[in-house]
Amino acid sequence: MTLVETLSSVFLRPLGLAALAAAIPVILLYLLKPDPETVSFPAVEFLVGDREESRRHPALRRLRRNALLLVQLLAIAVVAVSLAAPYVPVSERRTVSETVVVVDATASMATEADGATRFDRAVRAAKDAATGETSVVVARDETAVLTRRAPAAEAKAALDGLRVTDAPGDLRDAISRAAAVAGDDARIVVVSDFASGDWRTAVASARARGYAVDLRQFDRGGSANVGVVGYSFANGTVTVRAKNFGNAETTRRFSFGEVTRSVTLGPGEVATATLPVPAGGGTVRLSPGDSFPTDDRLAVAAPEDPTTDVLVVTNDENRPLITALRVVRGTSVTVKNPPASISKSYDLVVFSEVRPDRLLDGTLQFARETLSSGGGVVIQAQSNLSAVGYGDLLPVAPNGTATDPAVRQPDPTPITEDVTFPAPQTYVRADLRAGNALLSTVNGTPLLATARLDGGRVFYYGYPASGSSFEHNYRYPVFWKRVVYELTGRRSLSATNYRTGTTLPLGENVTVRTPDGSRRTSALAFRRVGFHEVGERRYAASLASVAESNVTAPSVTDDGTSAVGTDAETTTVPKKLTPLVAGLAALLVLLELGLLRYRGDL
């Protein structure tokens, strides 16, 4: 128990003890007070004790023998205690008309024992606690108030529709919210496993405000839990971390697609397994399972087709560009020199250094078909850009060339973030005619521009194949990886896989499909382990939380018990001792005045 919790169990306002600091100047005053002048008087010199003893430590001798100082220090201490509002817990029986029930619906409450979950038992207890006016507060990823001072029947109906989530939550916040919605004579009933979070301070605060807080713990099961507590992606693989929260060594298997890995974990140990991510993703299984199934699986969302097919159309092979495209994991790059026939479909078409007299109309039509199927087209600047005949595929209108421009660094976007763009030696002067410019010169010529066309996206790359140092920059491959992902609608595995309890802003109300069903929303809250769909995009959510997977909890010893399910309760309430302590302080002040009178100082 912390010092704050210890003081809160004795004082309603522990901050009042700061008044003890008033003793410091009093002690300093007595220590620094000058000694009285000593005058020898032979007639009574024989009454004086050992002169050596009288000369030793006069300040400490004065402090030890001065009864007035002791009375003053004691008075300061009693006043400080009075300001801190001391209390003792006493039993009191009263009629309850209002109850605020706090229900823990976080992931650990899904732990099973004897065919029922902790949450099932907690909801039954919450129903029994309902009285004439009942408010229901739910602890989950976002604290929610289901009912406010509703009849018992309505509160029970709300509890019937409540489900445990697969997400972490904040029990402390829920208890604080319960104290905020409670009336003057309400009691607060908390049903939880109390497995995680700093909830004790919220309970102490509610009790200090005079509320009876009844803690009901449901902590059966979970003593040998082994669960997934983390994951990461790299190079088309997922590395899964599992922890053994039990007290004995155990062996678990990770299964993903057709691949299986076995690990052995001692008590408290963490083991990892790296598994390839199959096309379309899937679910990593941790077996054999245990009493907390929520953390025995990891949902992974991945593209159905892991390969991005890129076609580079060029008459003068741009090796830095082609190399940057090829190092993007999952890309298959094909180079065609016009005039050339194209027989297969591609996700992205890149035009670079194309001779105007050799580009076929069929190739331009193929680029349009790529856009209409949701793909992307990239056009790189060249000195004779206006003669190539890209038409409306080009989001800028070329107007000659120029040299040595000054570049205005762009605002962060998914393509340009954390990339510093140098100025090209030569560039194509142009005006933006569609879409948005991501990077421009100071005179307004776009160097990077993107626009939507025919269901896909076109991208203008204003750096010519020669005359720029950007192709030697270490961020150059990263830049092209982002371009490929952005234009083809792909996302990295890290961008499509989330932890439960997080929220994905969608910008507008759209229909989302979750493991709990479909709904329209502008923000997708991941509350359930599994797959979530927004239009054509698929996301996955998993718990992966060390705190929530540690489902064992120390026993809650509650000193504020009550009879749940009845309108009368015997509860522990604070009996304030402030009047008694204040009276003692007054007596000490009177004693001090008496001592001053006795010494002749008054």
N, C-alpha and C positions, 0 to 999 in steps of 0.2 A: 504494500500500500504506500503510495507516495505521501509526501509531507502535506500537500494540498488536501488530499483525501482524508488524511488523519485529522487535520485542523477542521475540515468541514464536518467531521463526525462529532465535533465538540462545540464549535462556534457557528452561528448563522452568518456572521460577518467577520471572517478571520482577518480581514484587512485592518480592523480596529486595533489589532495587536501592535500595529506600527507606532502607536502612542507610547510604547515602551521606550522609544528613542528619547523621550523627555528626561529619562534618568541620566543620560550622558552629561548634559550641562550641569545637572545638580551635583554629580560626583566630581566633575572637574572643578566646580566652584569650591567644594570642600577641600579638594587636594591643593588648590592654588591659594586658598585663604592664608594670609600671612600669620605667623605665630605671634602671640601677644608678647610684649616686652617683659622680660623677667627682671624683677628688682629684688636684690638680696635683702633679707630681713633676719638678722642673726637670732632674734628671739625665738623664731620658729624654724630655724634652719635644721634642727634635729628631726623635724617632722618630714623633711624631704627624703625620698628613698634614694636608691643608688643613682648617683649622677650619671654614670656611664649608661645605665639602662634608660635614663630619661633622655639622653642625647641620641639614642638609636631610633631611626625611622620615626620621626615625630609625626609625619603626615599619615602614615599607616596607623600609628597609635591613636591619633585623633579620629581617624575613620572608624577604628574598631570600637572606640569608647563613646562615640557620639550617638546617643539614642535617638536624637531628633532626626539625624540623617536616615537612620533605618526606618523610622516611621514615614518619612517623606518618600523613600523608595518604595515602601510597601503601598503607600497611597497611590503612587503613579501606576504600579503594577495592577492594583485593583481597578483603577479607572480604565486602564487599557483593556482589561478583561471585560469590564462592563460595556465598553464600546464595541467589543467583538461579539456581543450578544451570545453568551454561553447558554447551552440548553442541555437537557437530559431527555432521552426518549421515554415516553410513558404510553401505556395502553389506554385507548379511548374507544368506546363503542358509540357508533352514530349511525343514523339512517342515510343511505346513499341514494341520491336521486340522479346523479350524473356520473357517467363512467367514460373515460377515454381509453380505448384499447389500442395498443401499439402492436402490430403484427409484423414479425420479421419474415419477409418473403424473399430474402437473398438466397443465393445458390446453395449454401451449406445446409439450408433447411430441407433440401431434397434428400438428405441422408436417410437411408432406410434401416428399420429394425423391426423384426417380427411382423413383416407384411405391411407396415405403414411407415410413412415418412414423418420426420419431425414436424413438418408443416401441417400435415393432416391432424396430428395431435394438438398442435398449437391453435389451429382454427377451431377445433371443438372446445378448447378451453376459452377462447375468445368469445364464442357464442354463449357459454355459461356465464361469462362476466357481464353480459349486456344487462342494463337496467332501463329505467323509464326513459332516460335521455342518454344516448350512446353515440360517441364519435369514434370513428375508425380511422387510424393513421397507419399507413403501410410503409415499411422500410424496404426499399429496393434501389435500383440505380438512381431514381429520382423519388424523393419522399412525396407521398400523395395522401391527401385527406379524402377518404371515400364517402364518409357521412359526417355530418356535424349536428350534434344534439338531436339525433333522429330517434324515433321509437325503437324498442328492442327488435320488433319484427323486421323493420327496414334495415337495421344494422346487420341482423343475421342473414338477410337476403344478400346484402352486399358482400358479406364474408363467404357466402356460398359461391359467388362468382369470382372469387379471388384465386389466383394460381401462383405457385412459387415460380420465380424467374431463374434463369441460368446466369444471372449477373451479380456482381458484388453490390453492396449498398452501405449506407451509413446509418447504423442504429442510433448513434448519438444524435444525429440531426432529427430523426423521427421522434425521439423522446423529447427533444427541445420543442419540436412542433406540437407535440401533444400538450406540453405545458402551456404553449401559447394559445391553444384553442380551448383549454379547460376553463370551466367556470370556477367561482370562488370555493365551492364545496365539492368539487369533483375529485374523484380518485383516478389514478392512472394505473392501468394493468398492462404490463409488458410481457408478451409471449415470444420467446426466442430461445436459440441455443446459446447465445452470448459467446460465440466462438471467436469473434474478431471485433476489432474496433475499440476505441476508448469511450465506452458508453457510461462508465461509472461517474464521470464528472457531470454528465447531463442528469443522471439520477440524483446525485447530491444537490445539484442546483434546483431541481424540481421540489425536492423535499425541503430545502431551505426556504422555498416560497410557500411552504405550508401544505403541499399536496402529499397525500398518501400514495406512495408508489409501490405497487405489488409486482415483484419479479417472478415469473413463472418460467422455469428452465426446462427445455426439451433437448436433451443431448445424447440420447441413446444411439448406438451404432457408430461406425466410422473410426474405431480404434486402430484398425490396420489399413487405413486408406493409402493407396498409391495412385497418384494422379499426374496428368500433364500440367506442368506449371510454366511452360514457356516454349517458344518456337522462333525460328528465323529462316529466311529464304536466301539461297545463293546458287546461281548457276543451274537453275532448274531443279533444285533439290530443296527439301525441307529438313531442318535439324530440329528434332523434338526432344524436349527435356522433361523428365519425369522424376518425381521425388517420392521417397518412401517415408510416410509420416508414422509408420508403425514402429514396434519395438523389436521386430524380428527380421532376419534376412529373408528376402523374397525374390522370385524370378518373374519377370513380365515379358510379354511379346508385343512388339510394335508391328502392326500389319497395315500396309498401304498398297492397294492394288494387288499385284502378285508378289510383292516383296515383303519379307518378314525379317525382323531383327529381334534377338533375345538379349536381355540385360539382367544382371543380378545386382540388387541394391541392398546394402546394409541399412540398419536403422538410421534415418535422417539423411541418407545419401541421395545424391542426384545423379542420374545416368542419362546419356544422350544417345540418340540414334539418328543417322542421316539416311533419308529415303528419297528416291527419285519421284518427282511429281508427275503422274501420268496425265495424258491429255484429258481435259475436262475436270481434273482434280478428283475429289472424293473425300473419304473420311478415314483418318488414321485411327485405328483401334488399338487400345491398350487392353490386353487380356492376360489372365482371366480378370473379369470385372470384380467389383467389390460393392460395399453398401452405399457408396457415393458415385453413381454412374455418370454424373454430369462431367467430371474431369477425366473420364476414361476414353474420351474421343476428342478428336481435333478435326474440324471441318476445314477443307482447303478448296478454295475456288481457283480454277485455272482455265485458260482458254481451251475450247474444244479442239482447235487446231493449233498445236504449239509452234508451228512454223509460219513465219511471215515471208511471203514470196515477193521479192523486190526485183523490178526490171529497170535497168539503167540503159537509156537510149543515148548513145554518144558516137561521134565520129572522131573524137580525140580523147582517148581513155584518160580519165581523171583518177589517177591511182590513189591519192589521199582520200578522195571521196568514196571510191569503191572499197577501199580497205576499211574505212570507218563504218560503212554499212555492213560489211562482212563480219566485223567483230561484235556486232550486236547479237547477243545470244538469241538463237531461234530464227535468225533470218537466213533465207536462201536467195543469193544474189545472182541474177542472170544479166549479162551484158549483151546488147544488140547494137550493131552498127548499121544505121540507115543507109540505103533502103533495105529493110529486112522484114520478113513476114513474122507475125506473132501468132502462135498456135494455142497457147494456154492462157489461163487467167492469172492475174497478179493482184496482190493487195496494195502495192504501191508502185507507181511509175515515176522515174526520175529522168528528166531531160537535162543533159549537160553537154555543152560544146557541140551543138547540132548544126550541120551545114544546111542552110535554107533550101538549096536545090536538091537535097537528098532525103528530106523528110516527107514521108508519104501521108496522104490524107487518111489512109486506113489506120496509120499509127495514131494520129490525133483522135480518130473516132474510137480507137481502142482505149485511149486515155479517158474519154468521156464515159465509156461503158464501165471502166474501173470506178469512176466517181459515182455513177448511178447505182453501183452495187455496194456503196458505202466505203470504198477505198480512198486513196489519196494520190495526188499528183504534185511533184516538185519540179519547178523550173528554175534552173540556175542562170544567172546573168551572163551575158557575153556581149562583145562590142557591137555586133550586128543583130541585137535582140529583136528589133522591130521588123527585120526582114524575114525572120523565121516563120511568122504566120501562126502564132499560137492562138490568136483571136481572144475570145473571152476566157480561155483557160488561164490567161495571164492577168493577175489582179492589179497590175500597174500599167501605165501608158508610157513607154520609153520615149526619150527625147534627147538622143545624143549621149556623149560620154564626157567625163571630166576627171580630174586628178586631185589627189591629196585632200580629201574632205575631212572635216572635223565631225566626229561621231558623238551623238548624244546617247549616253548609256540608258538602256531601257528600264522600265519598271519590271519587277519580278513577274514572270509568267511561267507556266509549266515547261516552256521551252527555253526561256532565257535566264531563269533564276540561277544565281551564283556563277554566271559566265560573263567574263569581261571581253568585250568585242573590240578588236583593234580597227583602225581605219584602213580601208583598202588603198592601194596606190592609185588604181583607176576604178571608176564605177560608172554605172549607167544612170544618167539623170532620168527621173521618172516622176510621175504623179500617181497617187493612189486613186484607183477608180472603183475598187470593191474591197470589202472586208476591213481589216485593221492592220496598221503598221506596228510591228513589234520592236523594230529598231530603225532609226532614221539618222540622217546627217543633220547638222545644225540648220541647214537651209531647207529641210523638210523632205528630202528625197528618201523614200523607203529603201532600206537595205534588207529587211526581213518583213514579209507581209503574209497574211493568211486570210482566206475567205472560204465561205461555203458555196458549193456549186453542185447542182444535180444530185443532191443527197450525200455528197462526199466533201472533201476539203482539198483546196489547192494551196500551195505554199511557194512563195517567191523567195529565192535565196540570192541576194544582191551582191555576193562576193564572186567575182569572176574566177575561173579555174586557175589563173595565174595572177600574180600581183597582190597577194595578201599573205600575211604571216599567220593568219588564223588557223590554216590547215596544219601548222606545226604546234599549235597549242595543245596542252595535255587534256583540255576540256573539249577538244574538237570531236572525239568519238562519243563523248557523253551528250553533246549537243545533237548529233545525228541519231543517237538512240532515242532521245526525247522526240525528235521530229517523226521518226518511224512510229513510235507508240501513239503520238497525238493524232497523226493523220490516219492511222489504221484503226483507231478506237481501242487499241490494246492498253492494258494497264499492267504494271509490274505486279508480281505476286504480293508484294508488301502493300500495294494500293488496293487490293481486292479482298484482303483478309484482315479482320478486325477482332478485337477482344470484346466480349459481352460487357455491357455497361457503357460503351461509347456510342456516339451519335454521329451520323453522316448527314451534313446539310445538303438538301437537294435543290434549294433555290426557289422552287414553286411546288404547288400541290400536284403530286403525281400518284399513280397507283403503284403500291409496292406489295410484293408477295413475300410473306414470311412464314416460318413454321407454324405460326398461330392463325394464318389466314391472310386475306387481302384487305387493304385499307388505303385511303388517300391521305397523304401527309406531305409536309414540306421538309421534314427531317426524319431520317430513318434511325430509330433507336434499336440497337442490337441487344435484345433481352433474352433471346433464345439461341442455344447452340444449334447450328445448322446453316442452311442456305437461304439467302434473301435475294430477291430479284427486283430490279428497277428497270423497266423496259427490257432492252436486250442485254443489260449488264447484270452479272451475277456476283454476289458477294457472299462471304462466309464469315461466321462469328463463332468464337470458342471462348471458354472461360479462361484458361491459362493464368491462374492467379494463385500465388503461394499462400496468401492470407486466407482466401476462401476455401482452398483445398485442405487447409489445416483444420479439419472439422472437429477435432477433440477440443474440449473446453473445460477449464477448471470449474468445480462446483460453485454455484452462486449461493453464498450464505446471505440470505435476505433477512434483515431485522425489521422489515415493515410488512408483515403478513396480514392477510385479510381473508375473509370467507367469501370466495368468488361464487357468484351465482345467487346471492341473496341481496336483499335491499338493506340489510343491517350488516355492519362489519365491525370487527375489533381490529384496530390498526394502531401502529406505533406512530405517534406524533411528537414533535419537539415541544417540550415545556420550557419556556424561557425563564432563565435565572437572573435576567438583568436587574429587576427590582431588588433582589436580595443582595447582589454584588454592589449595586449602587448604594444601598443602605450601609454596607460595610465600609465603602469608601467615605461616606459621610462621617461615620464613627472615627475613622482614622484621621480625618481632618480635624474633628473636635479634639482628638488626643494630641495632635500636633499643636493646636492652640493652647492646650493645657500645659504642654511641655515648655512652650515659649513663655507662658505666664510664670511658670515655676522658675525658669532661668532668669526672669526679670527682663526679658526682651519685649514684653508687652506692658 
